[in-house]
Amino acid sequence: MSEPKASTPTPGDMYKGWLFKWTNYIKGYQRRWFVLSNGLLSYYRTQAEMGHTCRGTINLATANIAVEDSCNFVISNGGAQTYHLKASSEVERQRWITALELAKAKAVRMQAESDDSGDDCSTSSPPPSGQGGGARNSEVQSTLRTLGSKVEDLSTCNDLIAKHGSALQRSLSELEGVRLGGETGDKIRQVTERATLFRITSNAMINACRDFLALAQTHSKRWQKALQAEREQRVRLEETLEQLAKQHNHLERAFRGATVLPASQASPSGEAKGSASGKGDASDEDDENEFFDAMEDVAEFITVPADPKYHKRSGSNISGISSEIGMDDQSLDEQSLASNPESPQSQEVEPVRKRRTRIPDKPNYSLNLWSIMKNCIGKELSKIPMPVNFNEPISMLQRLSEDLEYSELLDKGAKCQSSLEQLCYVAAFTVSSYSTTVHRTGKPFNPLLGETFELDRVRESGYRSLCEQVSHHPPAAAHHVISERGWTLRQEIAVASKFRGKYLSIMPLGSIHCIFEKSNNHYTWKKVTTTVHNIIVGKLWIDQSGEIDIVNHRTGDRCHLKFAPYSYFSRDVARKVTGVVADKEGKAHFVLSGTWDEKMEFSRVMQSSKGGENGTEGKPKTVYQTLRARDLWRKNPLPEGAETMYYFSSLALTLNEPEEGTAPTDSRLRPDQRLMEDGHWEEANVEKQRLEEKQRSVRREREREAARTANSTEEAVIEDSITDSPLKSTHQDSYKALWFERCEDPATGESTHIYRGGYWEAKEQGTWEACPDIF
């Protein structure tokens, strides 16, 4: 009696409020707006959705309501729909239970009254939006009424037969009592017997008719219920379709208003357009696809064609233009580089050996990734035991060496006289390293501790590359490349990865260094995040997103690259990359644009100006007037049949090719990787487990040895009272890399592994005694 009036609403009243609805094991309970009206319980994400989008409806007439605990209850209609709900308090839950029970009782009563009304359809008028369904309903009801009248006629005949049959039998009985002759008596007995048989048959017919009538009435009610349910379903579908059409139009209008014009079509006067939000709600609350809002990554600058006064000479003679406008930079003239006799493009060098162009086709083994990954949400990927079915037959060290596929970009950069132009080539090289990943959804083998990989391409491309796995937990690889064409590349990459349920994020940690000998320019940058989507359902696809700052530590020049995440609502080209090359004062000299999977272009900046307040976080966007864009880098086509060879590039196909004279720790000699490449995946899985267990045993023994050494050292320190330096914990892994040593980087101040030398000399002499036995 103390409960408020809202807790006991009268039948037919609308009852609404917030409840928590269970969605799935990833999202858990989500807050939803529920509305109870006319025996139907509907829910929406927000109150604003009531006018256009219903997320689900359940009919209480056929539903069961069960209470689980103080705040939870369940509504189910027999398996097709089940809502697990939770109220904010026990009082609120009781209010909902009372309202639901009253609404259910009313719905059942109305349904019973509809059933009792028989075939009369006057009580159920068709809805305004479903006149076609109402016409068909009237036709069916008319047929049912005709059938009912015929059955009533049959019942009347039944009554007449019963009445006249009884009269006939009485008359015959009276006639039988009259004294007649023997023959007449026999005839009367025969007539009496036949009348009795007629009565029995008539009764049987009457009973059958009565059963038919009851059956027809029962089925008539069922047909009416089914017809009513179908009509209501059609009305809901029509309303949903109408709301979807409205949402589609709304999204189109919002999208057109929010889209930023491409650089070739934009103008400074149109800078203020496109500030409206184009964000829309997903129609399915359990949607596992993840998209990014188009407005979250608005372009921070716009490029427009430069004034014609900058084209006095020739659009292709950029060097002349540069001198005419008083710029110091030498132009990025690819024709002059091609004609330069020192250019690597003009050198015709025969390869020392013919490299392979095919590997065995990938077997068609089916395996459910979700069945393995579902128990690993939130864990570090390197600690998840994965079968080779999800791998590709190269190691992470070989995958890291693939960054050198477009090493000619650094060769061109070494020939540049201007550090700003050189920075353009370094930026193109940075972007090109992602071009091989667009179709590569396979996971490379985790290298064993101490594993190495050499890539000797001196005769073909002028460089030598060496990778070594210098740490296992966390996994880290050191890489050193020396080129005879005037540059050195080194990096230490540690991969941090997390499985998020719907997608997998791979975050490379560590800096990449590129040093040019002639100019002594030292560039550093870091890699962006790689995301693998559709882990649960759908086709796997890869996206690269984030920002890269390439810094020249000698001159202070900087290139800011932005990898735009994929957006379903964006009209821009997918996998887009944009960048600006600026000097140490922040003055822009070049604008870069393209995609990380196809090409990069550059445009020289002639003039810049600030635009409207439409940039990120309200900052003004810059409008760059540029010369005609020219190619900086283009992706090489994949080899024929790449889709059956893990989508390997021409360089990747040669990485695991057996070579003589390599170190015994080289990735080419790894047995599980070789077995997988040959198509023996079951044997490869067994060999992979053996190698991993061997690595764990070696690590445990190394830790025990380090602990014994630490104990003896601590005893010596205790006896020595002179020293006061604290000892670090020595119970850590004491592994030291063979070809790299940890030291402080002079440019960045980071602690990193740098090549100590000796590998190529050991290869020439064939002295590999220092290499550990890891295979």
N, C-alpha and C positions, 0 to 999 in steps of 0.2 A: 504494500500500500504506500510505502515511502518512496517507491521508484518514481521518477518523473514520467510525465505523460508520454514522452517519446518512446519509452521502453515498451509500452503496450499500445501500439497503434491500432486503430480500428481497421477492419478488413477493407481493402481497396485503397487505403492511404499509401502514399509513397514514403519509403524509409531509405535514407542514404547516409553514407559516412565513410570514413577511412578504415580499411582493414589491411593486414599484411597477407599477401598471397605467396605460397611457395611456387617458385618457377623452375629451378633446377639446382643441381649440386654445386654449380659454379657460382650462381648469383644468389641462391638461398631465398629468403623471404624478401619480397619487394612491396613497397607501399602502393596500394591501388585504391581508387575511388569506386565504391560499390553503390548500386541503386537497385532497390527492391520495389517493383511496381507491377500490378496485375498478374501476380503469380510468377513473374520472371525476375531472376536475379542477374543483373548485368554489371560489368566492371569496366573501368577506364583507367588510363594512366594518370590523368589529371581531370579536374572538374571541367577544364576548358574543352576536353575532348567529347563531352556529352553531346555537343551539337553536331559532331561529324564523324567520330570514330569509336565504335564499340569493340572492345577487345575480346568479349566472350559473353554468352548468355546461357543460363541453365533454367529449365522449366521445373518449378517446384512440385507440380502435380505428380510427377513420377520420380521425384528425388528422395533420397534418404538423408536425414540430418543426424549426425553422430557427434557427441562431445568427447574429446580426447582428454584434456586436462583443464586447468583453471582458465586458460585463455585460448586454447586451440579447439577448433571444431572442423568437421569434414562434411561437405555436401557432395553427393554422388548420385548419378541417375542410372546406375547399373553397369558402369564400366566405360561408357562412351565419354563421359565428362566427370571429372573428380576435382573439386577445389579443396585444397588444404589451406585453411584460413586461420589467422591469429589476430585476436583483438588486443588493444592496448592494456586492457584490464579485465578482471573477471566480471565486473559490473557491466562493462561495455559488451562483453561476450554474451551475457544473459539477455541484454536488450536485443541483440541481433537474433539470438535463438528464439525469443518470444515472437519477434516480428516474423521470422521465417516460418515458425510453426503456424501462426495465424494465417499467413499468406498461403501456406500449403493447404490448410484446411479449407480455405475459401476456394482455392483452385480445384481441389478434389470435388467439393460440393458443386461447383459450377460445371465441372465435367460430368458429374452424375446426372445433373439436371439436363444437360445437353443430350446425354444418352437416353434418359427417360422420355425425352420429347420425341423419340422415335425418328421418323424420317422427315419430320417437319423442319425445314431449313429457314423458316422465317425469323428465328431467334438469332441466327448468325448471319449478319449482313456482311458482304464482302468488303474488304478495305478499299479505300479510294485508289490506292496505288496498284491494286491487283484486280482490275476489272476483268481481265482475261480469265484469271483463275476463278473469279466469281461466276462467270458465265458457264464455265465447265462444271462448277459445283452445282449450279441450278439444273443443268442437264442431267447430272447423275441423280440429284434429288427427285427430279420428275420421273425418272425411270424407276426409282425405288417406290415412289407413290403409286405408280401403275401396278407394280408387282404386288404392293400391299393390298390394293383394291381387288386384284385377282385372287389373292389368298383369302380375303374376306368373302368373296363369292363362293369360293370352295368351301369355306367353313359353313356358309348358309346351306349349301347343298348337303353338306354332311349332316346338319341338323334335320333337314327334310328327310333324308334317307333314314336316319335313325327313327324319326317320328312315324313315317309311313311303314317302315319295317316292323315296328312294334304293333301297329294297327293290323297289319297283315297277319302276323303271328297270332294275335288274339282271335281274329276271325276264323283262322284255320283251327284253332283249338276249340272254338264253339262248334264249328262244323263237325269236328271229330266226335263230339259227344252225341250227335244225332244218330239214331238207329237207322242205318242203311244196309244195303246188301254187302256181301263180302267183297265183290269186285270194286264197288264204290269206296269202301273203307280202305282198300289197298292203294287206290289212287290218291285218296286224301292224305294217307301217311307219306306217300312219295312227295306230294306237294309240300307237306310240313317239313320234311327233311331238307328239301331244296330251299325253302324259305329260311331254315336255320343256317344252312351253308351261306346263303346270301347275306344274312345278318353278320355272320362271322367275318366274311370277306369285307363287308362294308365297314365293320369295326376296325379291321386291319388297315383298310385304306384311310379311315378317319385318323387312326393313330399315326400313320405315316405322314399324313398331311399336317397333323399337329406338330410332329417333329420337324417337318420342313419349315413350318411357320416359325417355330422357336429358333431354328438354325438361321433362317433368313433374317429374323429380327436381330439376333446376336451379331451376324456378319454385317448387317446394316450399320450397327453402332461402331463396329471396328472400322468399316470403310469411312464412316464419317470422321472418326478420330484421325485415321491416316490422312484423309483428304485435308482436314483442318491443319494437321501438322505440316503437310507438304505446302499448303497455302501460306502458312506463317513462315516457313523456311524460305519460300520464294520471295515473300515480302522483305525478309531480312537481307537476302542476297541482293535484291534490287536496291534497297537502301544503302547497303555496303558499297555496291558498284557506283551508285550515285556519289557517295562520299569520296570514294577513291578517285573518281573523275574530277571532283572539286579539288581534292588535294593535289592531283597531277597538274591541274591548271595553276594552282597556287604556287607549286614548286617551280613550274616553268617561268611564271612571272617573277618570282623571287630570284631564280637563277639568272634570268636575263638581266635583272637589275644589279645582281651581285658580281657578275663576271667582269673581269678586267680584260680589256681588249689586248690581243697580242701586240708585240712590240712594233710589228710592221704596220699595224692599223691604228695604234694609239696616237693621241695628240695631247699637248699640254692643256688645251682648253677642255678636254674631256676628262681631266684628272679627277674631278670631284664626283664623277659618276661611280656607281658600283659600291656604294657604302651599305646598301641594304643587305640584310643577312639572308643567305640561301639555305639555312639549316632546316632540315625536316626530320620528323620522327619516323623511325622504322615501324612498319605496320605489325611486325611480329616481335613480341617481347623476348622470345628465345632465339632470335636471329644470331647466328654464329659468325656472320661476315662482319668484318670491321672496316669501316671507311672513315676517312678524315673529311671534315667539313671544308668546303672549298674556300671559305672565308678565313680559315685559320692560317693560311699561307699566302696572303696577298703579296704580290710582287713588290719589292722594296724600291725598285727603280723602273723606269720606262725608257726605251731607246726609240729615237725618231731619226729619220734621215737628216744628215747635216745640210746646212745651207749650200745652195749651188755655188757660192763663191769659193768653196773649198775644192771645187772640181774644175778649176781653170785649166789645168793641163790634161790630166787623164785619170779616170777612175782607177786604173790599174797601176799607175805610177805613184804609189804611196810614198816612196822615198822623196820624190820631187815635191809632193804636197807637204811632207814633214818639213823640208828645208824652207819651203815657201812661207809656212806659218811660224817658222822660227822654233821648231821643236828639235831637241837634241837626239831623239831616239831614231835609230836606224829602223827602217820598215821591215816588217815580217814578210819579206818577198821570197816566196817559195821557189820562183823561177831562178832567182839569183843563187839560192842554195843548191838547186839542182845542177846549175852550171858550174858551181864551185868544184874544182878538181879535188879538193880535200873533203868534199861532202861524202858521207857514207853511201848516199844514194847512187853516186856515180861510180863507185867501186864495184867491179865485177869479179867476185871471188867465188870460186868453185867450192862447194862444201866438201869437207874432208871425208864425209861418208853420206850414203843415201839413207835418209831417215825413213822410218816406217810411216805409212799413211792409214793403216787400219789396225784395229784390235778386235778380238773376238766379240761378237754381238752379245748384248746383255740378255741373259736368260729371262724368260717370262715367269718369274716366281712371284706369287701373290702373297702379301703379308700385311696384316692390319696394323698400321702404325699406332692407332689409338689404343689397341689392346696392350701395347707395351708402354706407351707414354702416359696413360691415364693415371698411373700410380706415381708419376715423377713430376707432378706439377710443383713448380717453385724450386726444383733442385738444379744444381749445377750440371750442365749437359755432359761435361767431361767425366762426371762420376756415375753416369747412367750406363749400365752394360747394354750395348746395342749390338744386335747381330749384323753381319756384313750385308744383309739384304737391304739396308738403308744406306750403305756406303757407296762410294765410287772407288775404283781400283787405283787410287793414288793417295799418298799421305798428305798431311797438312803442310809438311815441308815442301813437297812438290807443288801443292796448291799455292803456297807463298811464292815460289819461283815463277809461277805464271804471271806475276806482276810485270815480268820483263818481256811479255809478248810484243809490246810496242816500244822496245828500247830505242828504236830509231828516233823517237821524239826527244830523248835525252841527247842523242848524237847531234840532232839539229840544234838543240839548245846550247851545246858546247861550242857551236860555231857562231853564236850570236854575239854581237858587239855590245848590245844594250842589255842591261840586266832586266829591264821591264819586259822586253821581248822574250828573253830567256825564261822569265817567270811564266809567260803564256804557255811555253812548251812543257814546263814542269807541271803546270795545272792540267794540261791535256793528258800528260802521262798519268797523273793521279786519277783522273776520271777513267782513263782507258783500262785501268786495272780491274774495274768492275764489269767490263763488257762481257767477260767470260762467264759471269754468274747468272745471267738472266734465265737460263733454262737448267742450271745445275742445282737441282734439288737434292742430290745425293750428298751424304756427309763424308768428308775425307777421313782416312784412318788417323786416329790419334797416335802421334809418333811415340815410340818408346824412348825412355830417358837415355840420352847418348846417341840416338839415331841421327844420321847425317844424310844430306843429299847434295851432290855436286851437279852443276850444270855448266859444262865447258862448251862455250859457243864462240871461242876466239876466232876460229877460221871463218865462221859464218857471220857473226854479229859483233865480234870484237870484245866480248866480255866473258868473265868467269864468275860463277856464283856458287856460294857455299852456304848451306843451312845446317844448323845443329839444334836439337832439342835440349835446351839448357835447364829446364825445370819441368817437373811432372805435375805437381800440385802447388800452385796453379800452373797449368800448362803454358809454357813459354818457349818460343823459338827465336834464335838469333840468326840474322841473315846478313851476308856481306857480299857485295858485287864490286868488282874492279873492271873498268873498261879501258881498252887501249885508245879509245876515242875521246878521252878527256874528262871522265866523270867517275865518281864513286857513289855507290848507294849502300846504305846500311840501315838496319832496323831490328828492333826486338819487339815481337808481337806476342802479347798474352791475351788469350781469348776468354772473355767472361760471357756466359750464356745462361739464359733462364727460359724454362718452358712455362708459358703463361696459360696454358689450356687451349685457347683458340689460336695462338700463334707462338712462334719461337723467336726470341730476340738474341742476336749474337753481337756482342760489343767488343771490338778489338781495342786493346789497351796498349799504349806505347807509342813512341814517336818514330817517324821515318826521316832519315837524313839523306840529302843529296848534295855532294860537293863537286864543283867544277874546278879542275886544276888551273886552267888558264886565267880565270877571273878570281879564283878563290871565293866565289859566291857559295854560301852555305845555306841551304833551304831545309826547313823542317815542317812537318805536318802530321796529322793523325787521321786515322780512318773513320768512316761513318758507321752507323749501326745497320746491320743486315737483319731483315725480318722475314721469316718464312710463315706464310699465311695458310689457312685451311688445313690445320693439323688434324682436326676432328673429322670434317666432312669436306668433300669437294676436291678439286685439283690443286695440288700444291703450287704456290707461286711466290716469287721472291721480290722484295722491294728494298731499295737502299734509301735511307733518309737521314738528314742531319746537315751539319755545316762543317766546312773545313777551312782553316786559316793556314795558308802557306806563307811562311815568313822567310825573308832573306836577312840573315843575321848580320851580314856585312854592310848592306846599304839601307836596311829598314823598309824595303819594298814589301808589299803585302798583297796577296790575292785571297779574296773571300769567296768561297764556293758554297752554293746552297743546293742540296739535293732535295727536291720537293717530294714529299710523300704522296703516294697514289691517292687520288680523290675521285670518288664516283661522280660527284657533281661538277667537276671541273671540265671545261672545254679545252683546256690546255693539253698539249701533247704529254703522254705518259712518260715517266722516268726523266723528267726535265731537270736540267742542271743549268744554273746561271751563276755568273761570277763577275767580279770587277777587279782589275789589276790597278793598284794605286801606289804612289811613291810614299816616302816616309812622312811627307806633309799631308797625306790624305788626298791628293789630287789624282783623279781617275785618268788613266791613259788608255786602257783597253777594256772592252766589255766582252765577256765570254758567254756563249749560249749553246745549248744542244741537249743531248740525252746521253745518259751513261751507258747505253747499250748500242748506240749507233754512230754518233759523230759529235764533234765539237767545232764551233766556229768562233772567230774573233772579229771584232770591229774596233777600229781606232776611234777614240773619243776626241771630237773637235771642240765641243763646248758642253757645259753642264749648267743646270739651273734647278732650283728647288721648286717642287710642284705643290699641290694641295695637301691638306691634312688627311690623307687617306692611307698612309703607310701603316706599318705594324705599330700597335699601341698609340695610334694617333700621330706618329712622327711624319713629317713631310717627306714625300717621295721625291727622288731626284730624277730629272729628265736629262738623258744624255743624247746629244746630237752626235751621230757616228757616221763614219764612212761605210761603204758597202761591206757586208759580212763576207768573210772568206774562210775556206776550210782550214782547220788546224789539225784535225785527226778524223779518220774514218775507220770503222771496224772492218776487219777482214772477214770474208764469208766463211761460214762453217764448212768443213769438208763434206763430201757427199756421203750420205748415210749416217750423219752425226746423231740422228735421233735414236739409232740402235747402238750407239757407242757412247752413251752417257752425255751426249751433247758436248763432247770434247772438241776443243779447237785443234788446229794443226800442230801447235806447240805442245798441247796437253797430250796428244797421241804419242809423242816421242819421249815424254818424261819418264815413263816406266820401262822404256826399251832397255834390255840388258846391255851393259857395257863392260869391257874388261878394264882392269886396273883401278876400279873404284875401291873405296875403303870398305872393309867388311861390315861396317855399320850403315852402309848406304841403303836407302829405302828400296832400291831396286831388288835387293837381296832378301827383302822381307817375305817369308814363305806364305803367310796368310793372304797378303795382298796379291802375290803372284797367282795363288790358287783361285782367288776371286776373279782376277782378270781372265783366267783360262776357263771360267764358267763352273768351277767346282766349289759351289758355295757351302755345301755341308762340310766338306773337308776344311774349307777356309774358316768356318766358325769354330771347329775343333782346334785348329792351329792358333787361332786368335786367343782362345781361352788359355792355351798352353803358354803363349808368350806373355800374356798379362799376369799369370800366376808366377812365372819365372821372374818377371820384373818386381812383383811384390816381395818375393823371397829375397832377391838381391837387396832391395831397399831395407827390409827388416835386418838383414845381416850388417848392412852399412850403418844403420842406426845403433845396433848393439856395439859395433866397433867404436863408433863416435862416443857412445856413453862410457865405454871403458877408458877411452883416452881422456875424456873430460874428468872422470873421477881421479885418475892419476895426476892430472894437471891441477885440480883443485887441492889435492893433498900437498902438492909441491908449493902452491901459492900460500896455503895456510902456514907452512913452515917458514916461508920467506916473509918476514915482517917489514921488509923495506918497501915492497911495491904496494900501492894503494889503488891501483886501477881495478874497477869491478869486472868480473867475468860475465860474459853473456852466457845464456843457456846453450849448452852444447848438445842437448838432446834433440836437436833438429836434424834434418837431412843434411849431411856434410858433403853432398855430391858437388864436384867442381867440373865445369865444362872442359873439354879437351882442347878445342880450337878457339874458344872465346874466353875472355876474362872480364869479370865485373869491375867497372871503374866509373868514375864520374864523368859525364859527358861535358866537354868544355863549352859547348854552345848553349845547352839548356840547363845544365846543372843536375840532370837526372842521373840516377844510378842505373847503368845499363851494361849489357854485354857487348864488347867490342872485339873484333877479330885480332887475335894475337899473332897470327902468322904460322907458317910451318906446314899447312895442309898440302899445298901443291908441291912443295919440296919433298914431302913424304911420299906423295904419289909418284914423282919421278924416280925416287930411289926404291919404291916398293916396300918401305918400312912402315908396317902398320902394327908393330908390337904394342903400342900404347893404346890401341883401340879396345874397348871392352867387348866381351862376348854377350851380345844382347839378343841374338837370334837363335 
